[in-house]
Amino acid sequence: MDLPKRQKLPHDVPAWVEQGTTFFITVCCEPKGLNQLCTEEKAPQLYDTIAYRHRLGHWWIRLFLLMPDHCHALLSFSPKVEMRKSISDWKRFTARKFDI
């Protein structure tokens, strides 16, 4: 029996969304089911990268929650850096640095 698959949603912000809107973001690791994020070594370093991008003004953190194989965030984004680019750059950096 085939189980339903999560639909891929567009990651562009519609023109009618106001600046400073907070978005609920989920980022998943591959493969699923492994503790790739909540280790004593990786979690503090990941939070450092998140705070660093906050200080740069790429995003503004309302909440960032690490789970073993994914994370949830409430973020607002700078009008200078697109939401898609902010998330993509962070995912690429963390995947390379932490071998996630």
Phi and psi restraints in degrees (value plus and minus 20) as a CYANA .aco file:
   2 ASP   PHI    -101.3   -61.3
   2 ASP   PSI     108.3   148.3
   3 LEU   PHI    -105.4   -65.4
   3 LEU   PSI     133.4   173.4
   4 PRO   PHI     -84.1   -44.1
   4 PRO   PSI     126.5   166.5
   5 LYS   PHI    -127.9   -87.9
   5 LYS   PSI     125.1   165.1
   6 ARG   PHI     -83.9   -43.9
   6 ARG   PSI     113.8   153.8
   7 GLN   PHI     -96.5   -56.5
   7 GLN   PSI     117.7   157.7
   8 LYS   PHI     -99.2   -59.2
   8 LYS   PSI     102.1   142.1
   9 LEU   PHI    -117.9   -77.9
   9 LEU   PSI     133.7   173.7
  10 PRO   PHI     -86.1   -46.1
  10 PRO   PSI     126.1   166.1
  11 HIS   PHI    -128.0   -88.0
  11 HIS   PSI      -6.1    33.9
  12 ASP   PHI    -110.1   -70.1
  12 ASP   PSI     124.1   164.1
  13 VAL   PHI    -104.2   -64.2
  13 VAL   PSI     104.3   144.3
  14 PRO   PHI     -81.1   -41.1
  14 PRO   PSI     130.8   170.8
  15 ALA   PHI     -81.4   -41.4
  15 ALA   PSI     -46.9    -6.9
  16 TRP   PHI    -100.9   -60.9
  16 TRP   PSI     -26.6    13.4
  17 VAL   PHI     -98.5   -58.5
  17 VAL   PSI     110.2   150.2
  18 GLU   PHI     -91.3   -51.3
  18 GLU   PSI     128.8   168.8
  19 GLN   PHI     -78.4   -38.4
  19 GLN   PSI     122.8   162.8
  20 GLY   PHI      64.5   104.5
  20 GLY   PSI     -17.8    22.2
  21 THR   PHI     -82.7   -42.7
  21 THR   PSI     121.2   161.2
  22 THR   PHI    -111.4   -71.4
  22 THR   PSI     113.4   153.4
  23 PHE   PHI    -133.6   -93.6
  23 PHE   PSI     124.0   164.0
  24 PHE   PHI    -111.6   -71.6
  24 PHE   PSI      98.1   138.1
  25 ILE   PHI    -137.4   -97.4
  25 ILE   PSI     117.2   157.2
  26 THR   PHI    -144.4  -104.4
  26 THR   PSI     110.1   150.1
  27 VAL   PHI    -142.2  -102.2
  27 VAL   PSI     104.3   144.3
  28 CYS   PHI    -127.5   -87.5
  28 CYS   PSI     126.8   166.8
  29 CYS   PHI    -113.2   -73.2
  29 CYS   PSI     135.0   175.0
  30 GLU   PHI    -137.7   -97.7
  30 GLU   PSI     115.6   155.6
  31 PRO   PHI     -96.2   -56.2
  31 PRO   PSI     135.5   175.5
  32 LYS   PHI     -97.1   -57.1
  32 LYS   PSI     136.5   176.5
  33 GLY   PHI      72.3   112.3
  33 GLY   PSI     -25.3    14.7
  34 LEU   PHI    -123.9   -83.9
  34 LEU   PSI     127.5   167.5
  35 ASN   PHI    -100.7   -60.7
  35 ASN   PSI      72.4   112.4
  36 GLN   PHI    -122.3   -82.3
  36 GLN   PSI     -36.4     3.6
  37 LEU   PHI    -133.9   -93.9
  37 LEU   PSI     -53.3   -13.3
  38 CYS   PHI    -116.7   -76.7
  38 CYS   PSI      28.9    68.9
  39 THR   PHI    -122.8   -82.8
  39 THR   PSI     137.8   177.8
  40 GLU   PHI     -79.6   -39.6
  40 GLU   PSI     -49.3    -9.3
  41 GLU   PHI    -101.6   -61.6
  41 GLU   PSI     -67.3   -27.3
  42 LYS   PHI    -101.8   -61.8
  42 LYS   PSI     -59.7   -19.7
  43 ALA   PHI     -75.9   -35.9
  43 ALA   PSI     -70.7   -30.7
  44 PRO   PHI     -82.1   -42.1
  44 PRO   PSI     -56.7   -16.7
  45 GLN   PHI     -88.6   -48.6
  45 GLN   PSI     -58.5   -18.5
  46 LEU   PHI     -83.5   -43.5
  46 LEU   PSI     -64.2   -24.2
  47 TYR   PHI     -81.6   -41.6
  47 TYR   PSI     -54.4   -14.4
  48 ASP   PHI     -82.8   -42.8
  48 ASP   PSI     -61.6   -21.6
  49 THR   PHI     -87.1   -47.1
  49 THR   PSI     -55.4   -15.4
  50 ILE   PHI     -86.6   -46.6
  50 ILE   PSI     -66.6   -26.6
  51 ALA   PHI     -85.3   -45.3
  51 ALA   PSI     -57.5   -17.5
  52 TYR   PHI     -80.6   -40.6
  52 TYR   PSI     -65.2   -25.2
  53 ARG   PHI     -87.8   -47.8
  53 ARG   PSI     -50.0   -10.0
  54 HIS   PHI     -84.8   -44.8
  54 HIS   PSI     -67.2   -27.2
  55 ARG   PHI     -82.2   -42.2
  55 ARG   PSI     -54.8   -14.8
  56 LEU   PHI     -91.5   -51.5
  56 LEU   PSI     -37.7     2.3
  57 GLY   PHI      65.9   105.9
  57 GLY   PSI      -3.5    36.5
  58 HIS   PHI     -92.7   -52.7
  58 HIS   PSI     -52.1   -12.1
  59 TRP   PHI    -173.7  -133.7
  59 TRP   PSI     144.8   184.8
  60 TRP   PHI    -142.2  -102.2
  60 TRP   PSI     102.1   142.1
  61 ILE   PHI    -104.5   -64.5
  61 ILE   PSI     110.1   150.1
  62 ARG   PHI    -122.6   -82.6
  62 ARG   PSI     -59.4   -19.4
  63 LEU   PHI    -179.2  -139.2
  63 LEU   PSI     119.7   159.7
  64 PHE   PHI    -160.0  -120.0
  64 PHE   PSI      98.5   138.5
  65 LEU   PHI    -142.3  -102.3
  65 LEU   PSI      98.6   138.6
  66 LEU   PHI    -108.5   -68.5
  66 LEU   PSI     113.5   153.5
  67 MET   PHI    -136.3   -96.3
  67 MET   PSI     148.3   188.3
  68 PRO   PHI     -75.1   -35.1
  68 PRO   PSI     -62.0   -22.0
  69 ASP   PHI    -145.9  -105.9
  69 ASP   PSI      -4.9    35.1
  70 HIS   PHI    -183.5  -143.5
  70 HIS   PSI     151.8   191.8
  71 CYS   PHI    -157.0  -117.0
  71 CYS   PSI     134.5   174.5
  72 HIS   PHI    -139.7   -99.7
  72 HIS   PSI     125.1   165.1
  73 ALA   PHI    -167.3  -127.3
  73 ALA   PSI     128.1   168.1
  74 LEU   PHI    -131.2   -91.2
  74 LEU   PSI      90.8   130.8
  75 LEU   PHI    -152.0  -112.0
  75 LEU   PSI     127.9   167.9
  76 SER   PHI    -132.9   -92.9
  76 SER   PSI     132.5   172.5
  77 PHE   PHI    -140.7  -100.7
  77 PHE   PSI     129.2   169.2
  78 SER   PHI     -88.5   -48.5
  78 SER   PSI     122.8   162.8
  79 PRO   PHI     -88.8   -48.8
  79 PRO   PSI     -34.0     6.0
  80 LYS   PHI    -101.0   -61.0
  80 LYS   PSI     -44.1    -4.1
  81 VAL   PHI    -148.5  -108.5
  81 VAL   PSI     103.3   143.3
  82 GLU   PHI     -81.5   -41.5
  82 GLU   PSI     127.6   167.6
  83 MET   PHI     -75.3   -35.3
  83 MET   PSI     -68.3   -28.3
  84 ARG   PHI     -77.9   -37.9
  84 ARG   PSI     -64.5   -24.5
  85 LYS   PHI     -87.3   -47.3
  85 LYS   PSI     -61.2   -21.2
  86 SER   PHI     -78.5   -38.5
  86 SER   PSI     -69.6   -29.6
  87 ILE   PHI     -87.5   -47.5
  87 ILE   PSI     -64.3   -24.3
  88 SER   PHI     -80.7   -40.7
  88 SER   PSI     -65.5   -25.5
  89 ASP   PHI     -82.2   -42.2
  89 ASP   PSI     -62.3   -22.3
  90 TRP   PHI     -85.9   -45.9
  90 TRP   PSI     -63.6   -23.6
  91 LYS   PHI     -82.1   -42.1
  91 LYS   PSI     -63.7   -23.7
  92 ARG   PHI     -83.2   -43.2
  92 ARG   PSI     -65.6   -25.6
  93 PHE   PHI     -82.1   -42.1
  93 PHE   PSI     -68.9   -28.9
  94 THR   PHI     -86.8   -46.8
  94 THR   PSI     -57.3   -17.3
  95 ALA   PHI     -82.5   -42.5
  95 ALA   PSI     -59.1   -19.1
  96 ARG   PHI     -95.4   -55.4
  96 ARG   PSI     -66.0   -26.0
  97 LYS   PHI     -89.0   -49.0
  97 LYS   PSI     -60.3   -20.3
  98 PHE   PHI    -126.5   -86.5
  98 PHE   PSI     -16.5    23.5
  99 ASP   PHI      33.6    73.6
  99 ASP   PSI      30.7    70.7
